[in-house]
Amino acid sequence: MQPVMAPADVRTRGDDVLEVRWTGPDGRPRTARIARLIDDWDYVGRWWAREVRRHYRLLEADDGRWLEAYREDGRWWVSRANG
């Protein structure tokens, strides 16, 4: 997987992620329809002078791509993806 670090629009049903949209490093829009949750975990740490709390999800899209997304302060981000 390659680093992305892009804001994302995420469609959910309850706690399930259904679809993720973001802009790739090349400026092209990306969409992933999620087939399954592979793993999820919480991260709590410090970034410079502030505390950071993130909930990460490792997801598999219906076309086989994997992506890592997290939610922080109510906003979603794609941190890594392949394809």
C-alpha positions as CSV (number, residue, x, y, z in Angstrom):
1,M,0.0,0.0,0.0
2,Q,1.1,3.5,-0.8
3,P,0.7,6.6,1.5
4,V,-2.3,8.8,0.6
5,M,-3.2,11.0,3.5
6,A,-6.3,12.5,1.8
7,P,-9.6,13.6,3.3
8,A,-12.4,11.2,2.5
9,D,-16.2,11.0,2.1
10,V,-17.4,7.8,3.8
11,R,-20.8,6.3,3.5
12,T,-21.7,4.1,6.5
13,R,-24.6,2.0,7.8
14,G,-24.2,1.9,11.6
15,D,-20.6,1.0,12.2
16,D,-20.1,-0.6,8.8
17,V,-18.2,1.3,6.1
18,L,-20.0,0.9,2.7
19,E,-18.1,3.2,0.4
20,V,-15.1,5.5,0.6
21,R,-14.3,8.4,-1.8
22,W,-11.1,10.4,-1.9
23,T,-8.7,12.1,-4.3
24,G,-5.6,10.1,-5.1
25,P,-2.0,11.6,-5.1
26,D,-2.4,12.1,-8.9
27,G,-5.4,14.3,-8.4
28,R,-7.9,11.7,-9.8
29,P,-11.0,10.9,-7.8
30,R,-11.1,7.4,-6.3
31,T,-14.1,5.3,-5.1
32,A,-14.0,2.0,-3.2
33,R,-17.1,0.0,-2.4
34,I,-16.2,-2.0,0.7
35,A,-16.6,-5.7,0.7
36,R,-15.2,-6.4,4.2
37,L,-13.5,-5.1,7.2
38,I,-10.2,-6.8,7.7
39,D,-9.1,-5.1,11.0
40,D,-9.8,-2.1,13.2
41,W,-7.9,-0.5,16.0
42,D,-7.7,2.7,18.1
43,Y,-4.6,5.0,18.2
44,V,-4.1,7.5,21.0
45,G,-0.9,9.5,21.0
46,R,0.5,13.0,20.7
47,W,1.2,15.0,17.6
48,W,3.2,18.1,18.5
49,A,1.4,19.7,21.4
50,R,-2.0,18.0,21.1
51,E,-3.5,14.7,21.9
52,V,-4.6,12.6,18.9
53,R,-7.4,10.0,19.0
54,R,-8.0,8.0,15.8
55,H,-10.1,4.9,15.0
56,Y,-8.5,3.0,12.1
57,R,-10.1,0.5,9.7
58,L,-8.3,-1.7,7.3
59,L,-10.8,-2.4,4.5
60,E,-11.0,-4.5,1.4
61,A,-12.9,-3.1,-1.6
62,D,-15.1,-5.3,-3.8
63,D,-12.4,-5.2,-6.5
64,G,-9.7,-6.5,-4.2
65,R,-8.0,-3.3,-3.3
66,W,-7.1,-2.6,0.3
67,L,-7.2,0.7,2.0
68,E,-6.6,2.1,5.5
69,A,-8.9,4.8,6.7
70,Y,-9.3,6.5,10.0
71,R,-11.7,8.9,11.7
72,E,-10.5,11.7,13.8
73,D,-12.6,14.5,15.3
74,G,-15.6,13.4,13.2
75,R,-13.7,13.6,9.8
76,W,-12.5,10.7,7.7
77,W,-9.1,10.3,6.1
78,V,-7.6,7.7,3.8
79,S,-4.0,7.1,5.0
80,R,-2.9,4.3,2.7
81,A,-4.3,2.5,-0.3
82,N,-3.3,0.3,-3.2
83,G,-4.7,0.9,-6.6
